[in-house]
Amino acid sequence: MATRLGLGLPQMKQYTLGRDVPEVARAAEEIGYESLWVFERVLFPDPPTQGLYGIEGLPWPDQYRSVADPLVTLTLAAAVTERARLGTSVLVAPLHVPFQLARSLATLDAASGGRVVAGLGTGWSLDEYAAASIAPFERRGQVLDELIDVCHAVWGPDPVTYEGGLTTIASAEVGPKPARPIPVLLPAHSPKAARRLVDRADGWMPAAQGAEALAKSWRDLQNLASERSREAPIQSVLRVNTLYTRTPFEGADRRPFQGSVAQIVEDLVAHAEVGLEEMLLDLQGGVRDAEELKDLAAEVYAEARSAGV
């Protein structure tokens, strides 16, 4: 069975959002992409107070100076598509009021006919946590746990009741309800996060860091699921952040998914052999505009399918 392929929607500063998001979404569905994805970055510290991913000295990409709101972007895409699933990879859950985010996701799912996939994470930017003012960074795991609980309560049958650290819902009707149970996917960057995923989520959403490392992490997660007597299969979506170059990248220091279309497809083939269900390709950062993004998305999709992905 072929690996499903999804495409990251244009959210960065080089795009005209109201025009480009619908155009790219329509084109992606016509090309054959089965899902459309957004990510979340809410601000760009200037000067930076910490490195990218919290790694000291690692610079933030200049394109992060303007990243469109993920749910607004997905709503633009939902309005002009019919089949493609609409995913977040990921929402930084502790930046959101749990009740409001649960309702927004439910509304989008109801409006789109049951196409939402909720990828949630805890993030790493201290500045984003300070700006959101929901909870301190040190409580990020607790907030994620509560948000998952609130989502299940809000998405479930009425009357809804919930009592937590941030959220209190007295007996109430809360609608609209999702068209179907919204799958919740999580990264798993630590043993504690892996246990949360196995015990509480529907699936895994790792970022690509090489096929060998991915295969080991996938085996470890499946072994953990067996140890914890999980019965439901773990859904899986690999996030592929590309570093597209118009000519092949030369040199032994090439990173996975860095280089030409042929090099990106070569890496897709290797990662597809790990056996995950789906790969989402974020191609938006290495192109000038939406037209080039559509052309690149079509070329990568055709070449990947020709290569057996």
Summary of the structure (lengths in Angstrom):
residues: 309
radius of gyration: 19.1
end to end distance: 9.1
largest distance: 61.8
contacts: 1001
relative contact order: 0.15
helix: 43%
strand: 17%
